[in-house]
Amino acid sequence: MNKFIVEYQYFGAINYINTLFQFSNIEFEVCESFQKMSFRNRMVLAGSNGLVNLSVPLEKGRDQKQLLKDVRISYSLPWQQQHWRTIESCYNRSPFYEYYRDWLEGLYQRRPVFLLDLNREIMEWLVKQLKLTARFGETAVFEPVYSIDITDYRNRWLPRNFQENQPIIRYRQVFEDRIGFQPNLSILDLLFCEGPAARLLLSGNV
């Protein structure tokens, strides 16, 4: 299939990951300027009282105007501890919590300098867990607009609209009986609830 261009996300939304199964030639955008209010440094989980938004703090804040590859993670506050504790609180009763726990706990003990490095490591892990077989690469230059034969999904999924007009992949969620089914959360939600079977749901082989 034709080339697919998309940004790296921080434990990307389920439909974002689902789309990766539909293309054989995928390039991640690494030459862009940082885009605020995006999933590049945010994810959404489901807690007992509703949706939980987590964001990776950045040096110079979210309004910085620099290339994505130069964006540094801030460690002035213990955000890693907060994110890990939130993940534990939301999913320690999920069927596959123990299956993924060790790697995730280790991730939150490391201190990558750049946001791009963090997201790249996460994507490499997801590729292995979900057995994605596409050819992956990264952009060499920034192109504001691509030709019609290239599918450009940069900024297709954003925190302000990630649950609007989206295909729904159904599965049993931890707090569904309390807050109802929540579509298109972080891929972590699907992994903790379905484990290796998440690949079948994402690839449509169920």
Residue frames as qw, qx, qy, qz and C-alpha x, y, z in Angstrom:
[[0.000, 0.888, 0.461, 0.000, 0.00, 0.00, 0.00],
 [0.313, 0.773, -0.048, 0.549, 1.03, 3.64, -0.29],
 [0.403, 0.136, -0.510, 0.748, 3.19, 5.49, 2.20],
 [0.443, -0.767, -0.443, -0.137, 1.60, 6.54, 5.48],
 [0.288, 0.380, -0.340, 0.810, 2.80, 9.58, 7.48],
 [0.565, -0.719, -0.347, -0.208, 1.89, 10.07, 11.13],
 [0.062, -0.746, 0.457, -0.480, 3.37, 11.55, 14.31],
 [0.432, -0.013, -0.824, 0.368, 4.76, 9.62, 17.25],
 [0.518, -0.630, -0.116, -0.567, 2.33, 9.59, 20.18],
 [0.106, -0.382, 0.757, -0.520, 2.81, 8.94, 23.89],
 [0.222, 0.171, 0.940, -0.194, 1.12, 5.53, 24.22],
 [0.202, 0.028, -0.398, -0.894, -1.09, 6.47, 21.29],
 [0.644, 0.120, 0.279, -0.702, -4.86, 6.23, 21.03],
 [0.656, 0.068, 0.751, -0.027, -6.36, 2.89, 19.98],
 [0.659, 0.691, 0.286, -0.080, -7.55, 4.07, 16.56],
 [0.127, 0.866, -0.459, -0.151, -4.12, 5.59, 15.91],
 [0.362, -0.384, 0.847, 0.072, -2.53, 2.21, 16.57],
 [0.700, 0.364, 0.595, -0.152, -5.28, 0.44, 14.62],
 [0.514, 0.824, -0.075, -0.227, -4.38, 2.48, 11.55],
 [0.109, -0.678, 0.704, 0.181, -0.80, 1.20, 11.66],
 [0.592, 0.019, 0.805, 0.012, -2.14, -2.25, 10.75],
 [0.614, 0.674, 0.367, -0.186, -3.57, -0.89, 7.50],
 [0.396, 0.871, -0.281, -0.072, -0.30, 0.19, 5.89],
 [0.954, -0.011, 0.002, 0.301, 2.91, -1.58, 4.96],
 [0.546, 0.299, -0.064, 0.780, 5.13, 1.50, 4.62],
 [0.345, -0.883, -0.319, -0.004, 4.95, 3.87, 7.61],
 [0.464, 0.326, -0.227, 0.792, 7.02, 6.96, 8.32],
 [0.381, -0.745, -0.442, 0.323, 6.89, 8.86, 11.59],
 [0.208, 0.874, 0.049, 0.437, 7.14, 12.65, 11.42],
 [0.699, -0.465, -0.180, 0.513, 10.29, 13.78, 13.23],
 [0.418, 0.151, 0.149, 0.884, 11.10, 16.99, 11.32],
 [0.148, -0.777, -0.447, -0.418, 8.08, 19.04, 12.38],
 [0.054, -0.434, 0.380, -0.815, 7.85, 21.85, 14.88],
 [0.052, -0.176, -0.885, 0.428, 6.37, 20.79, 18.20],
 [0.358, -0.419, -0.471, -0.689, 2.56, 20.79, 18.17],
 [0.158, -0.105, 0.657, -0.730, 0.92, 21.67, 21.47],
 [0.656, 0.112, 0.347, -0.661, -2.39, 20.18, 22.65],
 [0.725, 0.311, -0.526, -0.318, -1.67, 16.86, 20.96],
 [0.954, -0.284, 0.050, -0.086, -1.02, 13.27, 21.93],
 [0.600, 0.565, -0.445, 0.351, 2.70, 13.71, 21.36],
 [0.191, 0.281, -0.692, 0.637, 3.06, 14.12, 25.12],
 [0.535, -0.125, 0.360, -0.754, -0.41, 13.12, 26.38],
 [0.302, -0.100, -0.919, -0.231, -2.53, 10.04, 26.86],
 [0.581, -0.260, 0.107, -0.764, -6.02, 9.29, 28.19],
 [0.201, 0.012, -0.969, 0.145, -6.83, 6.36, 30.48],
 [0.572, -0.486, -0.386, -0.537, -10.03, 5.22, 32.20],
 [0.080, 0.189, -0.746, 0.633, -10.27, 5.45, 35.99],
 [0.087, -0.402, -0.884, 0.220, -13.03, 4.58, 38.43],
 [0.078, 0.678, 0.398, -0.613, -14.42, 8.13, 38.26],
 [0.515, 0.825, 0.129, -0.195, -14.00, 8.81, 34.56],
 [0.741, 0.562, -0.085, 0.358, -11.31, 9.71, 32.06],
 [0.587, -0.692, 0.122, 0.401, -7.79, 10.40, 33.35],
 [0.546, 0.810, -0.086, 0.194, -5.52, 12.70, 31.37],
 [0.718, -0.509, 0.178, 0.440, -1.76, 12.35, 31.75],
 [0.498, 0.851, -0.081, 0.146, 0.85, 14.59, 30.13],
 [0.789, -0.083, -0.068, 0.605, 4.64, 14.52, 30.00],
 [0.110, -0.949, -0.056, 0.291, 5.90, 17.94, 31.18],
 [0.720, 0.473, 0.099, 0.498, 8.30, 19.70, 28.86],
 [0.425, -0.393, -0.049, 0.814, 11.08, 22.17, 29.43],
 [0.009, 0.058, -0.243, -0.968, 9.96, 25.67, 28.34],
 [0.464, 0.327, 0.502, -0.653, 6.36, 24.51, 28.69],
 [0.578, 0.404, 0.703, 0.089, 3.87, 23.57, 26.00],
 [0.349, 0.901, 0.167, -0.195, 4.04, 26.90, 24.13],
 [0.420, -0.526, 0.498, 0.547, 7.60, 26.43, 22.96],
 [0.678, 0.699, -0.009, -0.225, 8.32, 26.99, 19.30],
 [0.115, -0.627, 0.740, 0.216, 11.08, 24.60, 18.36],
 [0.596, 0.238, -0.692, -0.332, 11.61, 21.43, 16.37],
 [0.899, -0.315, -0.086, -0.293, 10.15, 18.28, 17.87],
 [0.863, 0.137, -0.361, 0.325, 13.57, 16.62, 17.92],
 [0.284, 0.405, -0.400, 0.772, 14.83, 19.37, 20.25],
 [0.572, -0.576, -0.059, -0.581, 11.97, 19.20, 22.78],
 [0.289, 0.249, -0.812, 0.442, 13.30, 18.16, 26.17],
 [0.606, -0.532, -0.577, -0.132, 11.37, 16.45, 28.94],
 [0.159, -0.659, 0.349, -0.647, 11.19, 18.31, 32.27],
 [0.667, -0.204, -0.689, 0.197, 12.01, 16.47, 35.49],
 [0.037, -0.395, 0.343, -0.852, 11.37, 19.37, 37.85],
 [0.686, -0.203, 0.302, -0.630, 8.34, 17.46, 39.19],
 [0.303, -0.199, 0.932, -0.013, 8.02, 13.68, 39.78],
 [0.659, 0.277, -0.147, -0.684, 5.74, 13.10, 36.81],
 [0.475, 0.231, -0.835, -0.155, 7.07, 9.57, 36.18],
 [0.006, -0.055, -0.874, 0.483, 6.03, 8.49, 39.65],
 [0.464, 0.282, 0.291, -0.788, 2.62, 10.08, 39.12],
 [0.621, 0.310, -0.464, -0.550, 2.08, 8.39, 35.76],
 [0.376, 0.136, -0.916, 0.042, 3.13, 4.98, 37.04],
 [0.135, 0.135, 0.761, -0.620, 0.97, 5.24, 40.16],
 [0.557, 0.306, 0.050, -0.771, -2.00, 6.29, 38.03],
 [0.577, 0.258, -0.690, -0.353, -1.47, 3.33, 35.70],
 [0.184, 0.033, -0.929, 0.319, -1.29, 1.02, 38.71],
 [0.307, 0.206, 0.534, -0.761, -4.45, 2.50, 40.21],
 [0.609, 0.335, -0.156, -0.702, -6.40, 2.19, 36.96],
 [0.756, 0.322, -0.487, -0.296, -5.25, -1.26, 35.87],
 [0.065, -0.419, 0.865, -0.268, -3.90, -3.33, 38.76],
 [0.608, 0.109, 0.681, -0.394, -7.12, -5.36, 38.63],
 [0.651, 0.527, -0.259, -0.481, -7.07, -5.79, 34.86],
 [0.992, 0.043, 0.113, -0.045, -6.53, -9.28, 33.39],
 [0.829, 0.356, -0.060, 0.427, -3.11, -8.52, 31.88],
 [0.204, -0.955, 0.178, -0.124, -1.62, -6.05, 34.36],
 [0.701, -0.521, 0.446, 0.196, 1.11, -8.47, 35.45],
 [0.807, 0.367, 0.342, 0.311, 1.90, -9.32, 31.82],
 [0.424, 0.739, 0.070, 0.519, 3.04, -5.75, 31.01],
 [0.462, -0.882, -0.079, 0.039, 3.95, -4.42, 34.43],
 [0.742, -0.389, 0.159, 0.522, 7.70, -5.03, 34.52],
 [0.498, 0.326, 0.308, 0.742, 8.55, -3.26, 31.27],
 [0.067, -0.836, -0.285, -0.464, 6.33, -0.29, 32.05],
 [0.596, -0.786, -0.055, 0.155, 7.68, 0.09, 35.56],
 [0.701, -0.179, 0.229, 0.652, 11.19, 0.05, 34.13],
 [0.318, 0.614, 0.341, 0.637, 10.26, 2.68, 31.54],
 [0.245, -0.897, -0.160, -0.331, 9.19, 5.07, 34.28],
 [0.707, -0.616, 0.074, 0.341, 12.48, 4.61, 36.09],
 [0.617, 0.141, 0.273, 0.724, 14.52, 5.83, 33.12],
 [0.024, -0.814, -0.162, 0.557, 15.06, 9.50, 32.32],
 [0.580, 0.408, 0.426, 0.563, 15.23, 10.10, 28.56],
 [0.208, -0.319, -0.018, 0.924, 16.31, 13.62, 27.68],
 [0.224, 0.126, -0.369, -0.893, 14.11, 14.17, 24.65],
 [0.678, 0.215, 0.368, -0.599, 10.38, 13.56, 24.12],
 [0.690, 0.465, -0.423, -0.359, 11.17, 12.00, 20.75],
 [0.239, 0.351, -0.893, 0.150, 13.38, 9.38, 22.39],
 [0.396, 0.019, 0.725, -0.564, 10.65, 8.47, 24.87],
 [0.725, 0.378, 0.145, -0.557, 8.00, 8.10, 22.18],
 [0.548, 0.499, -0.636, -0.216, 10.34, 6.18, 19.90],
 [0.011, 0.238, -0.930, 0.278, 11.09, 3.67, 22.67],
 [0.551, 0.188, 0.557, -0.593, 7.38, 3.26, 23.38],
 [0.720, 0.471, -0.170, -0.480, 6.61, 2.65, 19.70],
 [0.363, 0.433, -0.824, -0.044, 9.38, 0.06, 19.41],
 [0.221, -0.058, 0.874, -0.430, 7.85, -1.77, 22.37],
 [0.641, 0.344, 0.321, -0.607, 4.35, -1.58, 20.91],
 [0.585, 0.492, -0.522, -0.379, 5.56, -2.92, 17.57],
 [0.186, 0.257, -0.939, 0.132, 6.93, -5.99, 19.38],
 [0.346, 0.107, 0.741, -0.566, 3.88, -6.51, 21.59],
 [0.638, 0.474, 0.253, -0.552, 1.43, -6.21, 18.71],
 [0.620, -0.006, 0.687, 0.378, 3.65, -7.96, 16.15],
 [0.419, 0.824, 0.053, -0.378, 3.30, -5.17, 13.61],
 [0.777, 0.044, 0.472, 0.415, 4.91, -6.18, 10.33],
 [0.387, 0.914, 0.116, 0.047, 5.00, -2.87, 8.43],
 [0.655, 0.205, -0.073, 0.723, 8.25, -1.28, 7.31],
 [0.276, -0.910, -0.250, 0.185, 8.89, 1.64, 9.65],
 [0.560, 0.249, -0.001, 0.790, 10.98, 4.73, 9.05],
 [0.175, -0.743, -0.301, 0.571, 11.18, 8.43, 9.92],
 [0.422, 0.882, 0.188, 0.099, 10.85, 11.51, 7.78],
 [0.682, -0.004, 0.045, 0.730, 14.05, 13.17, 6.52],
 [0.072, 0.122, 0.074, 0.987, 12.55, 16.60, 5.81],
 [0.235, 0.457, 0.610, -0.604, 9.37, 18.43, 6.78],
 [0.008, -0.242, -0.654, -0.716, 6.66, 18.55, 4.12],
 [0.323, 0.102, 0.340, -0.877, 3.66, 20.78, 4.96],
 [0.785, 0.310, 0.153, -0.514, 1.55, 18.97, 2.36],
 [0.421, -0.218, 0.839, 0.267, 2.11, 15.58, 0.75],
 [0.319, 0.155, -0.630, -0.691, 1.13, 14.39, -2.73],
 [0.760, -0.081, -0.020, -0.645, -2.14, 12.55, -3.18],
 [0.822, 0.130, -0.552, -0.054, -0.45, 9.13, -3.27],
 [0.349, 0.135, -0.704, 0.604, 0.78, 9.54, 0.33],
 [0.493, -0.672, -0.510, -0.210, -1.66, 9.22, 3.24],
 [0.202, 0.348, -0.400, 0.824, -1.02, 12.01, 5.75],
 [0.555, -0.619, -0.536, -0.146, -2.67, 11.44, 9.14],
 [0.360, 0.059, -0.419, 0.831, -0.62, 13.89, 11.16],
 [0.170, 0.031, 0.348, -0.922, -2.82, 15.49, 13.85],
 [0.462, -0.242, -0.660, -0.540, -5.79, 13.31, 12.95],
 [0.634, -0.533, -0.558, 0.053, -6.29, 12.30, 16.60],
 [0.123, 0.468, -0.302, 0.821, -6.19, 15.14, 19.12],
 [0.116, -0.179, -0.782, 0.585, -7.19, 15.41, 22.80],
 [0.320, 0.213, 0.185, -0.904, -10.07, 17.74, 21.89],
 [0.709, 0.256, -0.166, -0.635, -11.76, 15.31, 19.47],
 [0.073, 0.346, -0.931, -0.084, -10.33, 11.81, 19.97],
 [0.278, 0.210, 0.902, -0.254, -13.73, 10.27, 20.83],
 [0.476, 0.560, 0.158, -0.659, -15.73, 12.05, 18.13],
 [0.750, 0.556, -0.129, -0.335, -16.79, 10.24, 14.95],
 [0.010, 0.560, -0.827, -0.043, -14.33, 7.41, 15.52],
 [0.753, 0.007, -0.618, -0.226, -14.68, 3.70, 14.73],
 [0.588, -0.554, 0.403, -0.430, -15.24, 1.77, 17.95],
 [0.545, 0.208, -0.808, 0.086, -13.22, -1.28, 18.90],
 [0.698, -0.518, 0.023, -0.493, -15.24, -2.97, 21.64],
 [0.582, 0.101, -0.742, 0.317, -13.78, -4.91, 24.56],
 [0.599, -0.689, -0.409, -0.010, -14.49, -5.27, 28.25],
 [0.217, 0.634, -0.318, 0.670, -13.01, -2.36, 30.23],
 [0.345, -0.032, -0.744, 0.572, -12.07, -2.37, 33.92],
 [0.078, 0.301, 0.497, -0.810, -14.53, 0.32, 35.03],
 [0.161, -0.196, -0.634, -0.731, -17.14, -0.09, 32.29],
 [0.318, -0.559, -0.766, -0.003, -19.83, -0.89, 34.85],
 [0.274, -0.620, -0.349, 0.647, -19.21, 2.48, 36.55],
 [0.002, -0.603, 0.139, 0.786, -18.42, 4.94, 33.77],
 [0.746, 0.588, 0.178, -0.257, -19.65, 3.13, 30.66],
 [0.816, 0.150, 0.301, 0.470, -17.56, 2.06, 27.71],
 [0.044, -0.879, 0.157, 0.448, -14.95, 4.69, 26.74],
 [0.846, 0.456, 0.184, 0.205, -13.78, 4.43, 23.12],
 [0.572, 0.679, -0.099, 0.449, -10.36, 5.27, 21.70],
 [0.533, -0.826, 0.172, 0.063, -8.38, 5.50, 24.93],
 [0.016, -0.716, 0.689, 0.109, -4.63, 4.97, 25.11],
 [0.724, 0.243, -0.625, -0.160, -3.48, 1.66, 23.68],
 [0.054, 0.271, -0.828, 0.489, -2.50, 0.75, 27.26],
 [0.622, -0.011, 0.369, -0.690, -6.18, 0.35, 28.13],
 [0.861, 0.273, -0.248, -0.350, -6.67, -2.23, 25.40],
 [0.498, 0.401, -0.742, 0.201, -3.44, -4.07, 26.25],
 [0.170, -0.236, 0.741, -0.606, -4.24, -4.34, 29.95],
 [0.702, 0.096, 0.320, -0.629, -7.76, -5.58, 29.22],
 [0.898, 0.355, -0.032, -0.256, -7.08, -7.92, 26.29],
 [0.636, -0.464, 0.556, 0.268, -3.37, -8.74, 26.37],
 [0.265, -0.220, 0.735, 0.584, -1.97, -10.44, 23.23],
 [0.313, 0.554, 0.765, 0.100, -5.53, -10.69, 21.85],
 [0.079, 0.786, 0.084, -0.607, -5.38, -6.91, 21.32],
 [0.113, -0.346, 0.656, 0.662, -3.56, -7.64, 18.07],
 [0.159, 0.338, 0.892, 0.254, -6.52, -9.61, 16.75],
 [0.092, 0.800, 0.499, -0.321, -8.94, -6.79, 17.58],
 [0.041, -0.739, 0.197, 0.643, -6.71, -4.19, 15.94],
 [0.079, -0.269, 0.764, 0.581, -6.02, -6.21, 12.81],
 [0.653, 0.164, -0.104, -0.732, -9.65, -7.24, 12.41],
 [0.479, 0.177, -0.848, -0.141, -8.90, -10.95, 12.72],
 [0.209, 0.026, 0.806, -0.553, -11.66, -11.76, 15.20]]
